[in-house]
Amino acid sequence: MFRRLLVAMLIGIVAALAVALFRHAMIMLESLFLNNSSGSLVNAASTLPWWRRLLTPMMGGLAAGTLLWGWQRYTQQRPHAPTDYMEALERGDGQFDYASSLVKSSASLLVVVTGSAIGREGAMILLAALAASFLAQRFTPKSEWKLWVACGAAAGMASAYHAPLAGSMFIAEILFGTLMLASLGPVIVAAVLALLTTYFLSGGPAPLYTVHLAERIHPLDYWLMLVTGLLAGICGPLFVWLMDSSHQLFLRFRLSPPWQLALGGSIVGLLSLLTPAVWGNGYSVVQGYLLAPPVFTTIALVFLCKVVAVLASSGSGAPGGVFTPTLFVGMAIGLLFAHFWGLWLPDRQTVAVLMGLTGMATLLAATTHAPIMSTLMICEMTGQYSLLPGLLVACVVASVLSRTLRKDSIYHHAAEKG
């Protein structure tokens, strides 16, 4: 066990370095392609002329699709190996097709830095799992490889979201049955070491999202959180169904990967003419709305455009994650819910922010069917641990209702798309 903990510590550090490498590559390419070093794709889009805002996502999709298509043709005679950490853990023995996985990550980097409405964190977690697998195959017995890939994935998630407990519960809930509970020790150690390494590289601890909430939660707030959970339990299956339908629609066009991703990127580009907020994974928009929620019409417009942009990016096959886009959609649902019921009063802004955070957690729980992970993620990302009891109940309700309406989670959709 001591040997395992030492390996877990090493994997945590290496996973954090892999995430940092991807993040720095993003910053470098954004500066090169967009003349922007702020780290916010929304800011970059708002400073570009309309024609560049329109064409950039399309060109990024075309480049990424060409890369994936060319690699598929080059390797079509090779035996298949997993290129995704979920597949490596659920169906494989912890091994990857390293070259194909790196090409997939490179394609994800291209679509992310050019504004595609897809999450950057998926590629970050994949690189962390790849690094863990690479070390495991050289220094550990084959019977432990899946454990170390799980440690790498949890560490990557902890580093990307500043949420080590949520990263560990992600492994426990999403991959339940693949790992024994006793194996969570190394997973937690790897996740914590990854977070500490990330803090060291970034200059100190800080929550991913800055939120200002009152310390005391009133009984009425708990009821509102519960109702938001019920709403998310309905919206979650609808969101997954829309993603499935979007992917099937793109397949009907029978386009080659370059043109399919270019079509998805062009839709994002067109939507960005209405609002630049559709660019990227939605992180900066979520942060801005949590600090100063806008008026109803602004939220509604950005919400509709962002949902279509996410569906276009995901449906076209753009490589990347959907965690952060899902968080944005959930936050928007929570804020719109607060507006709809007349909770938007000068002295009730805290309630609207609370509903936004609850929407983030509950929609994530409804789409992943992982209520504990979703609860811990919001608490860790914001530092608002006083929300834990209310969020946990709301997330459980959202997850149960979502499972009742639709058996498959968003990961089943991702597996079919892959």
C-alpha positions as CSV (number, residue, x, y, z in Angstrom):
1,M,0.0,0.0,0.0
2,F,2.9,2.4,0.7
3,R,4.3,1.7,-2.7
4,R,0.9,2.4,-4.2
5,L,0.6,5.7,-2.4
6,L,4.0,6.7,-3.6
7,V,3.1,5.9,-7.2
8,A,-0.2,7.8,-6.7
9,M,1.8,10.9,-5.5
10,L,4.0,10.7,-8.6
11,I,1.0,10.3,-10.9
12,G,-0.7,13.3,-9.2
13,I,2.3,15.5,-9.9
14,V,2.7,14.3,-13.5
15,A,-1.0,14.7,-14.2
16,A,-0.9,18.3,-13.0
17,L,2.1,19.0,-15.3
18,A,0.2,17.5,-18.2
19,V,-2.8,19.8,-17.5
20,A,-0.5,22.8,-17.1
21,L,1.1,21.9,-20.5
22,F,-2.2,21.9,-22.3
23,R,-3.3,25.1,-20.6
24,H,-0.1,26.9,-21.6
25,A,-0.4,25.6,-25.1
26,M,-3.9,27.1,-25.2
27,I,-2.6,30.5,-24.1
28,M,0.2,30.4,-26.6
29,L,-2.1,29.6,-29.5
30,E,-4.7,32.1,-28.5
31,S,-2.1,34.8,-28.5
32,L,-0.9,33.6,-31.9
33,F,-4.2,33.1,-33.6
34,L,-6.4,35.7,-31.8
35,N,-3.9,38.3,-30.6
36,N,-5.3,37.7,-27.1
37,S,-3.5,36.8,-23.9
38,S,-6.4,37.3,-21.4
39,G,-7.3,33.6,-21.3
40,S,-10.9,34.5,-22.1
41,L,-12.2,33.4,-25.5
42,V,-15.3,35.6,-25.0
43,N,-13.0,38.7,-24.6
44,A,-11.1,37.6,-27.6
45,A,-14.2,37.2,-29.7
46,S,-15.5,40.6,-28.7
47,T,-12.4,42.3,-30.0
48,L,-12.3,40.6,-33.3
49,P,-14.0,42.0,-36.5
50,W,-17.2,40.3,-37.4
51,W,-15.7,38.3,-40.3
52,R,-13.0,36.8,-38.1
53,R,-15.5,36.0,-35.4
54,L,-17.5,34.2,-38.1
55,L,-14.7,32.3,-39.8
56,T,-12.4,31.4,-36.9
57,P,-14.5,28.6,-35.4
58,M,-15.1,27.2,-38.9
59,M,-11.4,27.2,-39.8
60,G,-10.5,25.6,-36.4
61,G,-13.1,22.8,-37.0
62,L,-11.8,22.3,-40.5
63,A,-8.2,22.0,-39.3
64,A,-9.1,19.7,-36.5
65,G,-11.3,17.5,-38.7
66,T,-8.6,17.3,-41.3
67,L,-6.1,16.2,-38.7
68,L,-8.5,13.5,-37.4
69,W,-9.5,12.3,-40.8
70,G,-5.9,12.1,-42.1
71,W,-4.8,10.1,-39.0
72,Q,-7.8,7.7,-39.4
73,R,-6.8,7.0,-43.0
74,Y,-3.2,6.5,-42.0
75,T,-4.0,4.1,-39.2
76,Q,-7.1,2.3,-40.6
77,Q,-5.2,-1.0,-40.9
78,R,-3.9,-0.9,-37.3
79,P,-5.6,-2.8,-34.4
80,H,-8.0,-0.7,-32.3
81,A,-7.0,0.5,-28.9
82,P,-8.7,3.0,-26.6
83,T,-8.2,6.7,-27.1
84,D,-10.5,7.7,-24.2
85,Y,-9.9,7.2,-20.5
86,M,-13.5,6.0,-19.9
87,E,-13.1,3.3,-22.6
88,A,-9.7,2.3,-21.2
89,L,-11.2,1.8,-17.7
90,E,-14.5,0.2,-18.6
91,R,-13.6,-2.0,-21.5
92,G,-9.8,-2.2,-21.7
93,D,-7.0,-3.1,-19.3
94,G,-5.7,0.5,-18.9
95,Q,-3.7,0.7,-22.1
96,F,-4.1,3.5,-24.7
97,D,-3.3,4.0,-28.3
98,Y,-0.9,6.8,-27.3
99,A,-0.4,8.3,-30.8
100,S,-4.1,8.4,-31.6
101,S,-4.9,9.9,-28.2
102,L,-2.3,12.6,-28.7
103,V,-3.7,13.4,-32.1
104,K,-7.2,13.6,-30.6
105,S,-5.9,16.0,-27.9
106,S,-4.2,18.1,-30.6
107,A,-7.5,18.3,-32.5
108,S,-9.3,19.3,-29.3
109,L,-6.7,22.0,-28.7
110,L,-7.4,23.4,-32.2
111,V,-11.2,23.6,-31.8
112,V,-10.9,24.9,-28.3
113,V,-8.6,27.8,-29.1
114,T,-10.7,28.8,-32.1
115,G,-13.9,29.3,-30.1
116,S,-15.7,26.0,-30.4
117,A,-18.3,25.7,-27.6
118,I,-16.8,22.5,-26.2
119,G,-14.9,21.9,-22.9
120,R,-11.1,22.1,-22.8
121,E,-11.1,19.9,-19.6
122,G,-11.8,16.7,-21.5
123,A,-8.5,16.9,-23.3
124,M,-6.8,17.9,-20.0
125,I,-8.1,14.8,-18.2
126,L,-7.2,12.6,-21.2
127,L,-3.6,13.8,-21.2
128,A,-3.4,13.3,-17.4
129,A,-4.7,9.7,-17.8
130,L,-2.2,9.1,-20.7
131,A,0.7,10.3,-18.5
132,A,-0.5,7.9,-15.7
133,S,-0.8,5.0,-18.1
134,F,2.7,5.7,-19.6
135,L,4.2,5.6,-16.1
136,A,2.2,2.6,-15.0
137,Q,3.2,0.4,-17.9
138,R,6.9,0.9,-17.1
139,F,6.9,0.7,-13.3
140,T,3.9,-1.3,-12.1
141,P,2.4,-4.7,-12.8
142,K,-0.3,-5.1,-15.4
143,S,-3.0,-5.9,-12.8
144,E,-2.7,-2.3,-11.5
145,W,-2.8,-0.4,-14.8
146,K,-6.5,0.4,-14.6
147,L,-6.1,1.8,-11.1
148,W,-3.3,4.2,-12.2
149,V,-5.3,5.3,-15.2
150,A,-8.2,6.1,-12.8
151,C,-5.7,8.0,-10.6
152,G,-4.6,10.0,-13.6
153,A,-8.1,10.8,-14.6
154,A,-9.1,11.9,-11.1
155,A,-5.9,13.9,-10.8
156,G,-6.5,15.6,-14.1
157,M,-10.0,16.5,-13.0
158,A,-8.7,17.8,-9.7
159,S,-6.1,20.0,-11.5
160,A,-8.5,21.3,-14.1
161,Y,-11.4,22.1,-11.7
162,H,-9.5,22.6,-8.4
163,A,-11.8,19.8,-7.0
164,P,-9.9,16.8,-5.7
165,L,-12.9,15.3,-3.8
166,A,-15.1,15.7,-6.8
167,G,-12.4,14.1,-9.0
168,S,-12.2,11.1,-6.7
169,M,-16.0,10.7,-6.5
170,F,-16.1,11.0,-10.3
171,I,-14.2,7.7,-10.4
172,A,-16.3,6.2,-7.6
173,E,-19.7,7.1,-9.1
174,I,-19.2,7.1,-12.8
175,L,-17.1,3.9,-12.9
176,F,-18.8,2.1,-10.0
177,G,-17.9,-1.6,-10.1
178,T,-14.7,-1.1,-12.1
179,L,-12.7,-0.3,-9.0
180,M,-13.0,-1.6,-5.4
181,L,-13.6,1.0,-2.7
182,A,-10.2,0.2,-1.2
183,S,-8.6,1.5,-4.3
184,L,-9.9,5.0,-3.7
185,G,-7.0,5.7,-1.4
186,P,-4.5,6.1,-4.2
187,V,-7.1,7.9,-6.3
188,I,-7.6,10.5,-3.6
189,V,-3.9,10.9,-3.0
190,A,-3.2,11.4,-6.7
191,A,-6.0,14.0,-6.9
192,V,-4.8,16.0,-3.9
193,L,-1.2,16.0,-5.1
194,A,-2.4,17.2,-8.5
195,L,-4.2,20.1,-6.9
196,L,-1.2,21.0,-4.7
197,T,1.0,20.9,-7.8
198,T,-1.4,23.1,-9.7
199,Y,-1.4,25.6,-6.8
200,F,2.4,25.6,-6.8
201,L,2.4,26.3,-10.6
202,S,-0.3,29.0,-10.4
203,G,1.1,30.8,-7.4
204,G,-1.2,29.8,-4.6
205,P,-4.6,28.3,-3.7
206,A,-7.7,29.9,-5.1
207,P,-11.2,28.7,-5.9
208,L,-12.0,28.3,-9.6
209,Y,-15.0,30.6,-9.3
210,T,-15.3,33.6,-7.1
211,V,-18.8,33.8,-5.5
212,H,-20.2,36.2,-2.8
213,L,-23.0,34.6,-0.8
214,A,-24.4,35.2,2.6
215,E,-23.1,32.8,5.2
216,R,-26.6,31.8,6.4
217,I,-29.1,30.0,4.2
218,H,-32.8,30.5,5.0
219,P,-35.3,27.6,5.1
220,L,-37.0,29.0,2.0
221,D,-33.7,28.8,0.1
222,Y,-33.6,25.0,0.7
223,W,-37.1,24.7,-0.8
224,L,-36.0,26.7,-3.8
225,M,-32.9,24.5,-4.2
226,L,-35.1,21.4,-4.1
227,V,-37.4,22.8,-6.8
228,T,-34.4,23.7,-8.9
229,G,-33.3,20.1,-8.6
230,L,-36.7,18.9,-9.9
231,L,-36.4,21.3,-12.8
232,A,-32.9,20.1,-13.6
233,G,-34.1,16.5,-13.4
234,I,-36.4,17.2,-16.3
235,C,-33.9,19.4,-18.2
236,G,-31.0,16.9,-17.9
237,P,-32.5,14.1,-20.0
238,L,-33.8,16.7,-22.5
239,F,-30.2,18.1,-22.8
240,V,-28.8,14.6,-23.4
241,W,-31.5,13.9,-25.9
242,L,-30.8,17.1,-27.8
243,M,-27.1,16.2,-27.9
244,D,-28.0,12.7,-29.3
245,S,-30.3,14.2,-31.9
246,S,-27.7,16.8,-32.9
247,H,-25.1,14.1,-33.5
248,Q,-27.6,12.0,-35.6
249,L,-28.5,15.1,-37.6
250,F,-24.8,15.8,-38.5
251,L,-24.4,12.1,-39.5
252,R,-27.2,12.4,-41.9
253,F,-25.3,14.9,-43.9
254,R,-22.7,12.2,-44.6
255,L,-19.8,14.7,-44.6
256,S,-16.2,13.8,-44.1
257,P,-14.8,14.8,-40.7
258,P,-13.1,18.0,-41.9
259,W,-16.3,19.4,-43.4
260,Q,-18.5,18.1,-40.5
261,L,-16.4,19.9,-37.9
262,A,-16.2,23.0,-40.1
263,L,-20.0,23.0,-40.3
264,G,-20.2,22.9,-36.5
265,G,-17.7,25.7,-36.2
266,S,-19.5,27.8,-38.8
267,I,-22.7,27.6,-36.7
268,V,-20.8,28.8,-33.6
269,G,-19.3,31.6,-35.7
270,L,-22.8,32.7,-36.9
271,L,-24.1,32.6,-33.4
272,S,-21.2,34.7,-32.2
273,L,-22.4,37.5,-34.4
274,L,-25.4,37.8,-32.0
275,T,-23.3,37.4,-28.9
276,P,-19.5,36.6,-28.4
277,A,-20.5,34.7,-25.3
278,V,-21.0,31.6,-27.3
279,W,-17.3,31.2,-27.8
280,G,-15.4,28.8,-25.6
281,N,-16.5,26.5,-22.8
282,G,-18.5,29.2,-20.9
283,Y,-16.1,29.6,-17.9
284,S,-15.7,33.4,-18.1
285,V,-19.4,33.9,-18.7
286,V,-20.3,31.8,-15.7
287,Q,-17.8,33.7,-13.5
288,G,-19.2,37.1,-14.7
289,Y,-22.8,36.1,-14.2
290,L,-22.2,34.7,-10.7
291,L,-20.6,38.0,-9.7
292,A,-23.2,40.3,-11.4
293,P,-26.1,38.4,-12.9
294,P,-27.5,40.3,-15.9
295,V,-31.2,41.0,-16.8
296,F,-33.6,38.4,-18.0
297,T,-33.4,39.1,-21.7
298,T,-29.6,38.9,-21.7
299,I,-29.5,35.6,-19.9
300,A,-32.2,34.2,-22.2
301,L,-30.5,35.3,-25.4
302,V,-27.1,33.9,-24.3
303,F,-28.7,30.7,-23.0
304,L,-30.4,29.9,-26.3
305,C,-27.4,30.8,-28.4
306,K,-25.0,28.9,-26.1
307,V,-27.2,25.7,-26.1
308,V,-27.3,25.7,-29.9
309,A,-23.5,26.3,-30.0
310,V,-22.8,23.4,-27.7
311,L,-25.1,21.2,-29.7
312,A,-23.4,22.2,-32.9
313,S,-19.9,21.7,-31.5
314,S,-20.7,18.4,-29.8
315,G,-22.9,17.1,-32.5
316,S,-20.3,17.7,-35.2
317,G,-17.8,15.6,-33.3
318,A,-15.5,18.3,-32.0
319,P,-13.2,16.5,-29.5
320,G,-13.5,17.9,-26.0
321,G,-15.5,17.7,-22.8
322,V,-19.0,18.8,-21.9
323,F,-18.6,19.3,-18.2
324,T,-18.1,23.1,-18.3
325,P,-20.7,23.8,-21.0
326,T,-23.1,21.8,-18.8
327,L,-22.2,24.0,-15.9
328,F,-23.1,27.1,-17.9
329,V,-26.4,25.7,-19.1
330,G,-27.3,24.7,-15.5
331,M,-26.4,28.1,-14.2
332,A,-28.5,29.8,-16.8
333,I,-31.5,27.5,-16.0
334,G,-31.1,28.5,-12.3
335,L,-30.9,32.2,-13.0
336,L,-33.9,32.1,-15.4
337,F,-35.8,30.1,-12.8
338,A,-35.1,32.9,-10.3
339,H,-36.3,35.6,-12.8
340,F,-39.4,33.6,-13.7
341,W,-40.7,33.4,-10.1
342,G,-40.0,37.1,-9.4
343,L,-37.1,36.5,-7.1
344,W,-35.0,39.1,-8.9
345,L,-35.2,41.9,-6.3
346,P,-32.5,44.3,-5.2
347,D,-32.2,42.6,-1.9
348,R,-32.6,39.1,-3.3
349,Q,-29.6,39.0,-5.7
350,T,-28.0,36.4,-3.4
351,V,-31.0,34.1,-4.0
352,A,-30.5,34.4,-7.8
353,V,-26.8,33.5,-7.5
354,L,-27.8,30.6,-5.2
355,M,-30.2,29.3,-7.8
356,G,-27.4,29.6,-10.4
357,L,-25.1,27.5,-8.3
358,T,-27.8,25.0,-7.6
359,G,-28.6,24.8,-11.3
360,M,-24.9,24.1,-12.1
361,A,-24.8,21.2,-9.6
362,T,-28.2,19.7,-10.3
363,L,-27.9,19.7,-14.1
364,L,-24.5,18.1,-13.8
365,A,-26.0,15.5,-11.6
366,A,-28.9,15.0,-13.9
367,T,-26.7,14.5,-17.0
368,T,-23.9,12.4,-15.3
369,H,-26.1,10.5,-12.7
370,A,-23.4,11.3,-10.2
371,P,-25.0,13.4,-7.4
372,I,-22.2,13.2,-4.9
373,M,-19.5,14.2,-7.4
374,S,-21.7,17.1,-8.7
375,T,-22.3,18.4,-5.2
376,L,-18.7,18.3,-4.2
377,M,-17.6,19.8,-7.5
378,I,-19.6,23.0,-6.9
379,C,-18.6,23.3,-3.3
380,E,-14.9,22.9,-4.1
381,M,-14.9,25.1,-7.2
382,T,-16.5,28.0,-5.3
383,G,-15.4,27.3,-1.7
384,Q,-19.1,27.6,-0.6
385,Y,-19.2,24.5,1.6
386,S,-22.2,25.8,3.5
387,L,-24.3,24.8,0.4
388,L,-23.4,21.1,0.9
389,P,-26.6,19.9,2.6
390,G,-29.0,21.6,0.3
391,L,-27.0,20.8,-2.9
392,L,-26.7,17.2,-1.9
393,V,-30.5,16.7,-1.5
394,A,-31.2,18.7,-4.7
395,C,-28.6,16.7,-6.7
396,V,-30.0,13.4,-5.5
397,V,-33.5,14.4,-6.5
398,A,-32.3,15.6,-9.9
399,S,-30.3,12.4,-10.5
400,V,-33.2,10.1,-9.5
401,L,-35.7,12.0,-11.6
402,S,-33.3,12.0,-14.6
403,R,-32.7,8.3,-14.3
404,T,-36.5,7.7,-14.2
405,L,-37.0,9.7,-17.4
406,R,-33.9,8.5,-19.2
407,K,-31.8,5.5,-18.2
408,D,-28.6,6.6,-20.1
409,S,-26.3,9.3,-18.9
410,I,-24.3,11.7,-21.0
411,Y,-21.4,9.3,-21.0
412,H,-23.5,6.8,-22.9
413,H,-24.0,9.5,-25.5
414,A,-20.2,10.2,-25.6
415,A,-19.4,6.5,-26.0
416,E,-21.8,6.2,-28.9
417,K,-20.4,9.3,-30.5
418,G,-16.8,8.0,-30.1
